[in-house]
Amino acid sequence: MTLLERKESDGLTSAPDAPSTASTTIRIAIADAHRLLVEGLVAILGQPGTGIDVVATAPDWDGLLGHPNHPAEVVVLDHDLDDALTGPARVRELVAAGAHVVVLGRRPDPAAIHAVLRAGALGFVPKTDASETLLQSIRSAAAGELWLDPSLQAMLDAYDVSGDPGLGDRERRALLLYASGRTLRDVAEAMGTTEETVKSYIKRARRKYRAIGIDLGTRALLRRHAAREGWIPGD
């Protein structure tokens, strides 16, 4: 079963209806904290002949939501914006606002990709991929169609979805931040909550991983798993 077939059969969040074909120009927004990356994307995507008009850029979530051109037809969204929300939570909010979403990620983590696709994203593009991959994904998303690079599709099709521990958005976010080396206090501040609540998120996440046979009971085991899954850079 392909990922698209799995998405349909599993009852994943539907994307909004395909946009009107009255205009051939795709209006997009880019949300990413890395200024050089955004400037490069604007230069590439805005070239004559691409059929794309970059109408908004933002370094963070609040900047995107507060932009006068929000929601754009397609939002190119950094998966790892540094705030209290997770990638799937952002995707759901953008879809509810009427945008199509293409997610950019540092590394192709199968569990994270499945999570954003379930939330309604129509594409995922690793930041190591070529610009043509992003262009194809944007054009497909604007038509209301899911598209993934064939090599990424093959990787996801080989991934055992049953091995997903089923973390909630806040549990995943707390675990990722803690795995990156932050203290409990730092994680609590980033998520806008208390240290005790963060401890609870991490404890529940570890218990869910233990239920599928993965021990993340120590900081060392957690960091090793995080590096292997691409959540953080490897040593």
ZAROVO-192178 format. One record per residue (C-alpha): x, y, z; residue in one letter; residue number from 1. Coordinates in Angstrom, 2 decimals. Each point is the difference from the previous one (the first is absolute). Layout:
<pts>
     east    north       up  residuo  num
        X        Y        Z        A  NUM
...
</pts>
This chain:
<pts>
     east    north       up  residuo  num
     0.00     0.00     0.00        M    1
     1.39     3.40    -0.98        T    2
     0.11     2.91     2.42        L    3
    -2.83     1.74    -1.87        L    4
    -2.16    -3.12     0.20        E    5
     0.86    -0.34     3.69        R    6
    -0.89     3.65     0.57        K    7
    -3.42    -0.53    -1.54        E    8
    -0.71    -3.30     1.77        S    9
     1.13     1.27     3.40        D   10
    -2.33     2.97    -0.14        G   11
     2.75     2.60     0.18        L   12
    -0.82     3.69     0.11        T   13
    -1.18     1.20    -3.41        S   14
     1.53     2.99    -1.71        A   15
    -2.26     2.83    -1.13        P   16
    -1.55    -0.09    -3.45        D   17
     2.32     0.70    -2.91        A   18
     0.39     3.72    -0.72        P   19
    -1.72     1.73    -2.87        S   20
     1.74    -0.25    -3.36        T   21
    -1.00     3.57    -0.84        A   22
     3.60     1.10     0.64        S   23
     3.12    -1.87    -1.07        T   24
     2.13     1.69     2.66        T   25
     0.42    -1.86     3.30        I   26
     0.13     2.35     2.98        R   27
     2.27    -1.45     2.69        I   28
     1.31     0.88     3.46        A   29
     3.25    -1.25     1.51        I   30
     0.45    -0.42     3.76        A   31
     3.57    -0.82     1.05        D   32
     2.33     1.52     2.60        A   33
     3.09    -0.28    -2.24        H   34
     0.23     3.29    -1.88        R   35
     2.54    -1.17    -2.59        L   36
    -2.17    -3.00    -0.85        L   37
    -3.10     2.18    -0.39        V   38
     1.83     2.50    -2.19        E   39
     1.29    -2.84    -2.17        G   40
    -3.47    -1.49    -0.36        L   41
    -1.51     3.37    -0.90        V   42
     2.64     0.46    -2.71        A   43
    -0.50    -3.50    -1.42        I   44
    -3.79    -0.25     0.24        L   45
    -0.55     3.55    -1.25        G   46
     1.87    -0.48    -3.27        Q   47
    -1.95     0.68    -3.21        P   48
    -1.78    -3.06    -1.28        G   49
    -0.54    -1.74     3.34        T   50
    -3.56     1.25     0.28        G   51
     0.58     0.77     3.68        I   52
    -0.43     3.26     1.89        D   53
     1.53     0.13     3.49        V   54
    -2.47     2.28     1.79        V   55
     1.20    -0.48     3.58        A   56
     3.04    -1.08     1.98        T   57
     0.27    -0.38     3.77        A   58
     2.72    -1.15     2.42        P   59
    -2.46    -1.47     2.47        D   60
    -3.57    -1.21     0.51        W   61
    -1.39     3.25     1.38        D   62
     1.52     1.92    -2.90        G   63
    -1.69    -2.32    -2.48        L   64
    -3.43     0.20     1.62        L   65
     0.27     3.78     0.34        G   66
     1.07     0.64    -3.59        H   67
    -2.59     1.98    -2.02        P   68
     0.17    -2.59    -2.81        N   69
    -0.81    -2.94     2.30        H   70
    -1.26    -2.50    -0.94        P   71
     1.88    -0.44    -3.28        A   72
    -1.09    -2.62    -2.50        E   73
     2.98    -2.20     0.93        V   74
     2.11     0.29     3.15        V   75
     3.54    -1.36    -0.03        V   76
     0.46    -0.73     3.70        L   77
     3.16    -0.85     1.93        D   78
    -0.78    -3.07     2.09        H   79
     2.25     1.14     2.83        D   80
    -1.05     3.56     0.77        L   81
     1.15     0.64     3.55        D   82
    -3.17     0.49     2.04        D   83
    -2.48    -1.94     2.09        A   84
    -1.89    -1.52    -2.96        L   85
     0.86    -3.15    -1.90        T   86
     0.09    -0.41    -3.77        G   87
    -3.35    -1.85    -0.16        P   88
    -1.71     2.64     2.16        A   89
     1.17     2.78    -2.32        R   90
    -1.06    -1.95    -3.08        V   91
    -3.50    -0.56     1.39        R   92
    -0.41     3.71     0.73        E   93
     1.15     1.00    -3.48        L   94
    -2.28    -2.54    -1.67        V   95
    -2.91     1.28     2.07        A   96
     0.81     3.52    -1.23        A   97
    -0.25    -1.19    -3.62        G   98
     3.68    -0.39    -0.93        A   99
     1.74    -2.92    -1.66        H  100
     3.17    -0.96     1.86        V  101
     3.42    -1.27    -1.08        V  102
     2.32    -0.77     2.91        V  103
     3.77     0.49    -0.09        L  104
     2.09    -2.18     2.32        G  105
     3.64    -0.38     0.92        R  106
    -0.08    -3.78    -0.41        R  107
    -2.59    -2.50    -1.24        P  108
    -1.26    -1.43     3.31        D  109
    -2.75    -2.50    -1.02        P  110
    -2.05     0.41     3.18        A  111
     0.08     3.81    -0.25        A  112
    -0.92    -0.09    -3.70        I  113
    -2.94    -2.34     0.61        H  114
    -1.16     2.33     2.80        A  115
    -0.09     3.14    -2.18        V  116
    -1.64    -1.86    -2.89        L  117
    -2.68    -1.28     2.38        R  118
    -0.53     3.60     1.08        A  119
    -0.72     1.01    -3.61        G  120
     3.35     0.98    -1.57        A  121
     0.22    -0.76    -3.71        L  122
     3.76    -0.30    -0.18        G  123
     3.22    -0.39     1.94        F  124
     3.34     1.13    -1.44        V  125
     3.33    -0.59     1.78        P  126
     2.16     3.13    -0.02        K  127
     2.76    -2.03    -1.65        T  128
    -2.14    -0.55    -3.13        D  129
     0.23     1.99    -3.23        A  130
    -2.20     3.01    -0.68        S  131
    -1.83    -1.90    -2.75        E  132
    -1.38    -2.35     2.65        T  133
    -1.44     2.95     1.92        L  134
    -1.43     1.53    -3.19        L  135
    -1.77    -3.26    -0.88        Q  136
    -1.35    -0.32     3.52        S  137
    -1.33     3.58     0.00        I  138
    -1.72    -0.44    -3.36        R  139
    -1.61    -3.26     1.08        S  140
    -1.13     1.51     3.31        A  141
    -1.57     2.96    -1.80        A  142
    -2.06    -2.53    -1.98        A  143
    -1.05    -1.68     3.25        G  144
     2.11    -3.09    -0.70        E  145
     2.43    -1.87     2.25        L  146
     3.45    -0.41    -1.56        W  147
     3.25    -1.38     1.36        L  148
     3.34    -0.58    -1.67        D  149
     0.07    -3.70    -1.10        P  150
     3.00    -0.81     2.20        S  151
    -1.75     1.51     3.03        L  152
    -3.22    -1.83    -0.91        Q  153
     1.90    -3.30    -0.12        A  154
     1.56     0.65     3.41        M  155
    -3.38     0.75     1.54        L  156
    -1.64    -3.02    -1.60        D  157
     2.68    -2.17     1.60        A  158
    -0.52     1.59     3.42        Y  159
    -1.99    -2.04     2.49        D  160
    -2.72     2.41     1.11        V  161
    -0.87    -2.42     2.80        S  162
     3.38     0.90     1.51        G  163
    -1.18     3.55     0.63        D  164
    -0.44     0.45     3.77        P  165
    -3.00     2.27    -0.54        G  166
     1.28     3.05     1.84        L  167
    -2.22     3.02     0.47        G  168
     1.18     3.31    -1.47        D  169
     1.16     1.37     3.36        R  170
     1.71    -3.27     0.97        E  171
     1.93    -0.07    -3.27        R  172
     1.00     3.66     0.33        R  173
     1.20    -0.41     3.59        A  174
     2.01    -3.11    -0.86        L  175
     1.60     1.65    -3.04        L  176
     1.00     3.12     1.93        L  177
     1.33    -2.04     2.92        Y  178
     1.95    -2.26    -2.37        A  179
     1.64     3.08    -1.54        S  180
     1.78     0.65     3.30        G  181
    -2.29     2.57     1.59        R  182
    -0.71    -0.05     3.71        T  183
    -3.49    -0.67     1.33        L  184
    -0.29     3.69     0.82        R  185
     0.96     0.95    -3.58        D  186
    -2.53    -2.44    -1.43        V  187
    -2.71     1.33     2.30        A  188
     0.70     3.59    -1.08        E  189
    -0.03    -0.95    -3.70        A  190
    -3.32    -1.79     0.41        M  191
    -1.58     2.59     2.27        G  192
    -0.64    -2.42     2.86        T  193
     1.54    -1.26     3.26        T  194
     2.93    -2.32     0.62        E  195
    -2.33    -2.52     1.66        E  196
    -2.19    -0.09    -3.09        T  197
     3.05    -0.51    -2.21        V  198
     1.13    -2.87     2.24        K  199
    -3.44    -1.54    -0.45        S  200
     0.18     0.32    -3.81        Y  201
     3.45    -1.61    -0.10        I  202
    -0.99    -2.78     2.39        K  203
    -3.06    -0.87    -2.08        R  204
     2.01     0.11    -3.22        A  205
     2.63    -2.33     1.42        R  206
    -2.72    -2.38     1.19        R  207
    -1.56    -0.08    -3.50        K  208
     3.37    -0.73    -1.57        Y  209
     0.65    -2.73     2.54        R  210
    -3.32    -1.59    -1.00        A  211
     1.33    -0.51    -3.55        I  212
     3.33    -1.32     1.22        G  213
     2.14     3.17    -0.10        I  214
     1.74     1.00     3.22        D  215
     0.52     3.76     0.36        L  216
     0.32    -0.14     3.77        G  217
     3.30     1.91     0.22        T  218
     1.17     3.26    -1.56        R  219
     2.70    -1.89    -1.91        A  220
    -2.49    -2.46    -1.51        L  221
    -2.33     2.86    -0.91        L  222
     2.74     1.98    -1.75        R  223
     1.19    -3.11    -1.87        R  224
    -3.54    -0.68    -1.22        H  225
    -0.54     3.66    -0.89        A  226
     3.17     0.07    -2.12        A  227
    -0.93    -3.27    -1.71        R  228
    -3.47     1.30    -0.84        E  229
     1.33     3.34    -1.25        G  230
    -1.58     2.14     2.74        W  231
     3.43     1.44     0.85        I  232
     3.32     0.02    -1.86        P  233
     2.08    -3.14     0.48        G  234
     3.31     0.10     1.82        D  235
</pts>
